[in-house]
Amino acid sequence: MTDLTPWPPSPDGKRVEELALLLESDLFFVVKVRETLKHLGYRTQTARNLAAFTQHLQATDADRPTIALVNISAHGIDWQEAIRLARAAGVPLVAYGSHVETEAQALARAAGATSVIANSKLASDLPGVITRALQRNAAASYTDGQTTSNRTTEIKTEEA
């Protein structure tokens, strides 16, 4: 079986679990997501407000999140700002919420979410959702760091 999450060694050579940061106010949903993440080898940290979320994003080393998940259906939380902050910190972010909240989904994409999905998709395919978000973020980072001529050269090279 392939390990879906990286396990980087700490400076002392021991394995360190990756950290997933959740911005969520629904404690019942937190428990379900946290258990799934635990089985994937992630530690989780739950923030219930923007200030706590921001504090976790600014952490360093093993306490820096590898991925963030934000509930865009949460009331009273500035999730759009949370998405912008995660993007600025280089942390891939999965935004999730009700499938009928299409305006919130569009706002999450505009704010820079790596992935925007329905609650049902998060519940049914969390391992796949995380893997794809990490891959998209890596691909976007790679592409953003290149010039247009570099990208054109690579495309021509691959076609040859």
Legacy VTK file of the C-alpha trace (Angstrom):
# vtk DataFile Version 3.0
C-alpha trace
ASCII
DATASET POLYDATA
POINTS 160 float
0.000 0.000 0.000
1.289 3.454 -0.915
1.609 6.043 1.826
-0.526 9.033 0.784
1.167 11.539 3.056
4.820 12.447 3.362
6.515 11.698 6.645
9.561 13.943 6.848
12.185 13.068 9.410
12.767 15.504 12.221
16.306 16.770 12.870
16.856 13.840 15.244
15.868 11.348 12.500
12.466 10.376 13.909
9.324 10.474 11.801
7.102 13.530 12.261
3.410 13.509 11.448
2.203 16.233 9.108
-0.167 18.837 10.543
-3.613 19.547 9.116
-5.205 22.803 10.235
-9.008 22.986 10.387
-11.077 26.152 10.570
-14.370 24.711 11.720
-17.056 25.525 14.258
-19.097 22.297 13.981
-17.613 19.997 16.620
-19.416 16.917 15.302
-17.870 17.403 11.873
-14.450 18.074 13.439
-14.481 14.664 15.124
-15.203 12.861 11.860
-12.566 14.772 9.877
-10.008 14.463 12.673
-10.418 10.667 12.852
-9.961 10.314 9.086
-6.898 12.551 9.141
-5.459 10.529 12.027
-5.745 7.351 9.934
-3.878 9.170 7.140
-1.049 10.004 9.527
-1.907 13.633 10.183
-1.982 15.463 13.455
-4.801 18.012 13.522
-5.198 21.414 15.024
-8.653 22.995 15.062
-9.151 26.729 15.038
-12.582 28.130 15.778
-11.789 31.688 14.729
-9.560 33.616 12.347
-7.098 34.716 15.034
-6.323 31.127 16.062
-6.131 30.033 12.412
-3.669 32.845 11.654
-1.533 31.950 14.664
-1.231 28.347 13.463
-0.347 29.458 9.923
2.551 31.475 11.297
4.073 28.514 13.139
7.402 27.109 12.058
8.916 23.652 11.698
6.725 20.690 12.701
3.954 23.001 13.925
3.501 24.561 10.480
0.462 23.074 8.729
0.963 20.998 5.593
-2.641 21.551 4.553
-5.592 23.597 5.776
-9.307 22.845 5.558
-11.891 25.602 5.924
-15.671 25.361 6.254
-17.139 28.030 3.969
-20.597 27.437 5.450
-19.464 28.517 8.914
-21.224 31.600 10.204
-19.309 34.286 12.051
-15.907 33.234 10.670
-14.076 35.287 8.050
-13.231 32.244 5.949
-12.382 34.363 2.893
-9.577 36.046 4.831
-8.471 32.648 6.145
-8.163 31.406 2.550
-6.147 34.472 1.528
-3.836 34.057 4.535
-3.245 30.361 3.823
-2.472 31.127 0.188
-0.035 33.876 1.204
1.647 31.425 3.601
1.960 28.824 0.825
-0.292 26.335 2.606
-2.670 24.453 0.295
-6.258 24.940 1.369
-9.381 22.873 0.825
-12.590 24.886 1.181
-15.723 22.848 1.808
-19.366 23.588 2.377
-22.886 22.928 1.245
-23.248 21.995 -2.422
-26.081 24.522 -2.790
-23.934 27.482 -1.666
-22.592 28.227 -5.135
-21.872 31.868 -4.333
-19.705 30.878 -1.358
-17.910 28.343 -3.568
-17.168 31.055 -6.153
-15.920 33.411 -3.431
-13.649 30.676 -2.043
-12.134 30.110 -5.501
-11.657 33.860 -5.949
-9.943 34.082 -2.535
-7.424 31.458 -3.682
-8.588 28.087 -2.330
-6.579 25.212 -3.793
-9.740 23.094 -3.920
-13.431 23.829 -3.342
-15.662 20.847 -2.630
-19.005 19.853 -1.150
-19.253 18.462 2.375
-20.270 15.104 0.933
-17.057 14.872 -1.110
-14.961 15.713 1.940
-16.728 13.027 3.954
-16.545 10.358 1.244
-13.057 10.943 -0.196
-10.895 12.872 2.254
-7.686 10.971 1.342
-8.181 11.753 -2.352
-9.146 15.356 -1.648
-5.964 15.952 0.357
-3.725 14.195 -2.165
-5.138 16.212 -5.073
-4.894 19.512 -3.169
-1.239 18.861 -2.312
-0.511 17.935 -5.942
-2.310 21.034 -7.277
-0.438 23.258 -4.858
2.919 21.749 -5.854
2.103 22.138 -9.546
0.939 25.738 -9.058
4.072 26.596 -7.080
6.250 25.093 -9.791
4.426 26.930 -12.580
4.328 30.256 -10.697
8.102 30.161 -10.273
8.835 29.877 -13.988
8.942 32.444 -16.719
6.742 32.103 -19.777
9.773 31.211 -21.915
10.743 28.433 -19.475
7.244 26.956 -19.703
7.274 27.157 -23.495
10.661 25.463 -23.645
9.488 22.656 -21.384
6.372 22.070 -23.454
8.397 21.913 -26.671
10.902 19.581 -25.038
8.161 17.233 -23.844
6.579 17.151 -27.320
9.849 16.371 -29.068
LINES 1 161
160 0 1 2 3 4 5 6 7 8 9 10 11 12 13 14 15 16 17 18 19 20 21 22 23 24 25 26 27 28 29 30 31 32 33 34 35 36 37 38 39 40 41 42 43 44 45 46 47 48 49 50 51 52 53 54 55 56 57 58 59 60 61 62 63 64 65 66 67 68 69 70 71 72 73 74 75 76 77 78 79 80 81 82 83 84 85 86 87 88 89 90 91 92 93 94 95 96 97 98 99 100 101 102 103 104 105 106 107 108 109 110 111 112 113 114 115 116 117 118 119 120 121 122 123 124 125 126 127 128 129 130 131 132 133 134 135 136 137 138 139 140 141 142 143 144 145 146 147 148 149 150 151 152 153 154 155 156 157 158 159
